[in-house]
Amino acid sequence: MKVQVKDVGEFEVKNISYSEARQLHRENAKTFWNMNEGDNVDPDKYYELLEKVKELSGIKDGVLKEYNMIQVDQILQSVLLHYTGLDPKGSGD
C-alpha cells in the first residue's frame, strides 16, 4: 500500500494485520496516556514506537537515509497514523 507524506513523498509500505494495527494503537495510546496539557512526551517510548512502525512497514534504512531525521520522523508518524486509522485523510490505498 502507499502512504503519502506531505512535502516529503509517497512510500510503499507493507500491509499489516488487524492485530498488528491494534498493537500499534495500544502502544501509541500508552505513550500519551494520562498526559496533561503541557506535559512532555517520553521520547524513548515514542521512538520505540516509531522503530516498531519502521520494522512493520518494511521501509529500508537505505530509503530513509535519503531524508533528514525530521523527515524520517514525519514518514514514520504518517505510516503509524495510516496503520491505526487515525490519518485524517483516510486510508490512501
N, C-alpha and C positions, 0 to 999 in steps of 0.2 A: 504494500500500500504506500501511497505517497503522502507526505506531510509537508505543507507549505509553511515556511518560516519567514515572516515579514522582514523585508530588507536583507535577507540572507540567501534564500533559495529554497529549492524543493529537494526533499530527501526521500529515498526509497527505504522503507523500514519493514521489518518482518511483522506479520500478523501475530498477535498473541492470543492465548486462550482467555476465556472469561475469568477463570480462576487466577491467572496471572494479572489480569487487569484489576481484579478485586484486591489482590495482594498489594499492588502499587497504590491503589486508592487508600487502603488501610495505612500503609506506611506514610503516604502523603498527609493523611489526616492526623496521624500521630506526631508528625513533625510540627504541626501548627496547633495541636490540642492544648486547651487551657491557656492560650496566649491572650493577653490583654492588649489593647491599643498601646502602641509604644514599645512593646516587648520586642526583643530581637530573636530572630530565628536561630536555632542551634545550627551553625554551619556544617558541623560534622554530620549530623543527621541528614541534612538536606543534600549534601554532596554524596553521601552514601546512597541516597535515593536516586540521584541523577546517574550514578555509576551503574546501578541496577537497570535503569532505563536504557543506558548505553548497551549493556550486555544483551538485554531482551530485544532491542531494536535491530541488532546486527550491524549497526553503523561502525565501520572500522576506524581505528586510530588514524590510518592514512588519509581518510576522508576528512576527519576532524582537524588534522594538522594544517589544513588549508585555511583555517579560520582562527581568529584570535580567541582568547579564553572567554571573553564576554559573549561572543557569537556562539561558541560551543555550549555555554550555559543556556543561551536562547534556544538553540536547536534541541537540546535535551529537555528543556522545560516544555517546549511545544509538543514534542513527542509524548511526554508524560500527560499533558492535557488532552491530547488526542486519544491516547490509550484509555484514559479514565473517563472519557466522555465529558470532560469539563471544558473542552475547547468551544468557545462561544460561536465559532464559525461553522461548527458541525464536523462531520467525520472527514470530509475532504477526500475520501477514496471512492 
